[in-house]
């Protein structure tokens, strides 16, 4: 089996995320261990090396060429994560120093020297008993940064990011003020498209629920007025322009209830970027000023046109 495949298995066994099991990471581990294809893992060493040395070693030992300007790729894809997982240590110099270097920790060196031997499993167990897997560290970090939100009295977690911050504000700030007692029929997440989707109610109201790709970010239903709110959460693209309003209207042509089209922004600065594109006869809400709305409805305030 090739050293590249071995390195990938080692990284996987150590609990590195899948994105840190790619070729760049494998060649980085091999360079740090000073191993060529014909050497055995027991011959691994730990020497101070720079990113330039890793690129040179990969070229010399494996005939795989990486451009010198790919140093940042090695830093971001491999070395940054290796250090987070305590696989390596640096020499403490300023990061912009030409002599800034890395090496395998003593514990990591002892582990990889045992690979493909009869003590590998025991050494791996010993290593993992004192080193938390990076995949678990990152899961824990992600969990801590999740955005909790209550949807129809159920607790969900949005993944972090501006778009989901805005969706959270729509549900917690906009809805109580401008759609009181409404229920959320649909809301997506940047990593999970259909986080909350009430298929039964959507079908009952006349939606074609198979057209989820055209769904706006948030759909609310206010039963006391029979109003549906179609809300786009805009941080970079996608306001309620005439084309978008027409798409939603076509998707909901069997829906007989009043339709309210809303574009939501985090702040006034973002709104100004899209102001000229927003369709007439729609509404605008800014999370920055949650108690106010901008009505582009002429003779009407908040409410459906038909």
N, C-alpha and C positions, 0 to 999 in steps of 0.2 A: 504494500500500500504506500502511496506517495506521502511525503512529509506534509504536503498541503492538506491532504485528507486527515492525516493524524492531528494536525494543528486544529482543524475544524472540530474534530471529535473532542479534543481537549477543552477547547473554549466552550463547547456545548456542555460538557460534563461539569465545568466550573460554574455553570449557571449564567453564562453571558447571553444577552438577548440575541435573537436571530439576526438582527442588523449588525451585530458585532461578531458574526461568524463568517463574514464574507472574506474574499481573497485578500483585500487590503489588511484586514485584521490578522489573518493567518500568516501572511508574509511578515507582518510586524512582529508577531510572536516568534517566528523562526529567526528573524534578524536579531531580536533581543537575546535569543538563546544561542546565537552564533552557530546555527546548524545548517549544513548543506544536505543535499539529498542522500549522500552516501554515509553520513554520520548517524550514530545511534542517539536516542534521546538521553541515554545515560551520560553522553558527552556534552550535554548542554552546559553553557556557562552564563554568567551574568556580568556584563561589562557596560560601562557608561557609553552610550551611543546617542548621536544626534539623529534628527529626522533625515538629514542628508545621508547619513550612514545607513539608515534603514533602506532608503531607495537604492543606494549603491550596492548593498548586500543582496537585495532582491534581484538586481540586474546580474551581478557576478555569479551568484550561487544558483539562480533558477532561470536565468535568461528571460526574465520578465521585466520589461522596461516601463518605468513610470517617469513622467517629465519632472524636472526639478521644481516646477511651479505647482506640483501636486502635493507639496508639503502640508498644506492646510487640510487636504483630504485625509492624510494619515493622522494629523492631529485630531481632527473632528470625529472621524469614523472609528479610530482605534485608540490612540494614546489617551485621549480625554476620558474615555470609558474604562480603559485599563486602570487608570489611576483611581477612578471612582470605585472600582472593584478591588483596589489594593493589590492588583497584580504587579504593579510597577511603582517605582518611586523616582522623583527627579532630584537633581543635584542642588536645588535651591537657588540657582542663579535667576536673574531677571529673565522673563520669558522671551524678551527681544534680544538676549545675548546670543552671539553666534556659538557659544559653548554650552548652551542650555541642553542638558542631556537626560536620558532616562536609563533605567536598568530594572531587571526583574528583581522583585523582593526575594529574600532568602527563602521564605516559605513557598513562593511560586516556583523558584528554581528546584527546590527539593521535590515538589510535586511532579513537575514535568520530567525530571530525570527518572522518575519511577514509571513513566508511561511505557506500555507494552512489556511490563514485567509482572511477576507474580505478586508484587506488593502494591500494584497500582490501586486496586480497589480500597485497600486499607489506608493508603496515603491520601486518596481522594476523600474518604470518610473523615479522616483526621483534619484535612484542610477545610472541608465544608463545615466542620463543627466549630471552627473559629473564624470563618469568613462567610458573611452573608452573601448569597447569590445576588449578582447585579440585577438580574431580572426581577427579583423580589424587592430590591431597593427601589427600582424604578416604578414598580407597581404601587408600592407604598407611597412614594412621592406623588404619583398621579392621583391616588385616592385622596391624599391630603389637599390637593388643589382642585378637586371637583367642586362644582357649584350646586349645592343642594337647592331644589325648588319643589314647591308643592303644586301638583296638578290634579285638580278634582279631588282634593283631600288625600292624595297619595304622594308619598315622597319619592322624588327621582333625583338623579345626579347628572347635571350637564357636564360634559368635558370642558376644560378651561379654554378660554379664548373670547375675544371681543364679541363675536357673533352670538355666542351663547350667553354672555353677560347681558346683551341687549334682549334676547328672548326671555331671560329670567326677569328683567325689568318689565317687559310687556305683561307677563303673567302676574307679577306681584305689584306693579305700580299702575300700569295702564288699565288692566281689566277691572280692578275694584273701583276705579274712578269713572271710567267711560263705558264699561260693559258690566255693570254690577250684577251679581248673581248669575253670571254667564258660566257655561261649562266649556272646557277646552275639548274640541273635537279632534284636533290634530296639532302636534308640534314635533319637529324633528330635532336631531342633534347633529353636530358636525361630524361625529363618528358613527352615529346610529340614526339613520334617516327617519325611521318611524318610531321615535321614542314612545310617544303616546298617540294612539290612533283609535278612535271609537268607530270601528267599521259598521257596527249595527246602526248607530245613529246617523252616520253619513249616508248609508244606503236608504234609511228611512226618509231622509230629507231630500233624496234624489241625486246624490253624488254618484259619479262613476269612480269608485275607489281604486280601480286598476290604474288610474292615471296619476299615480303618486308622484311621478317625476315633475308634474306641473303644479303640485300642491304649493300654496304659499307657505311661508315659514310657520305661521300660527293661524289656526281657525278657531274662532270663538262663536258660541251660539247663545243668544240672549232670548230665552223662551217667552218672557213676559211681553216682549215687543215683536217676537218672531224676526229678529235681526241676526244676520250672519256677518261676522267681522273677518275679512280676509286681510291679514297683516303680513307685510314683508319687513323683516329685520335687516336693515341695510347698514353695513359697515364699509363695503367696498364696491359692491355691484347690486343691481336688481331692484330699483324703486318701482313703485306703481306707475309706470309710464303707460301710454295708451295701448301699446302692444301687450303689456302684461295684463292690463285690465281686460282686454279682449280675450286673451287666453283663458283667464279664469271664468269669464262670462260664458265662453263656449263650453268649458268643462262642466259648468253648473247650469246649463240651459234647462235642465229638468227641475231645478230647484226653484220653488215659487216664493220663498221668503225674501225679505228685504236684504240687500247686499250692501255692506259698508266696506269700502276699500281704504286701507290705511298703510302708509309708509312710516316706519319707525326708525329713528336715528338715535345714536348715543348722545350726540351734541349738535349744537347749532352750526359749528364749523363743518361737520360732515354734511348736514342738510344743505348748506349753501352750494356744495359741489354738485348736488343733484337737482337743485330747485327748478331749473329750466326744463328738466326732463319729466317731472311729475305731472301726471294727467289731471286735468280739471275734473271736478266732481268727485274728488277723493279727499282724504284727510291726512294730516301729518302730525306725528307725535314725537317729541324729543324727550328722551330719558333725563336729560340735563334739567329740563323744566317740566316735571311730571304732571303738574296741575293744570297745564295749558295745552291747547291744541291749535293747529293752524288748519283752517277750513278753506278748501278750494271749491266750495260748493255754491258760490254765488248767493242765491236767495235762501239757501238752506244752511243749517248748522249740522251737527252730527246726525246722521240718519241716512237711510237708503234713498236713492233717487226714484226707484220704482218699487 
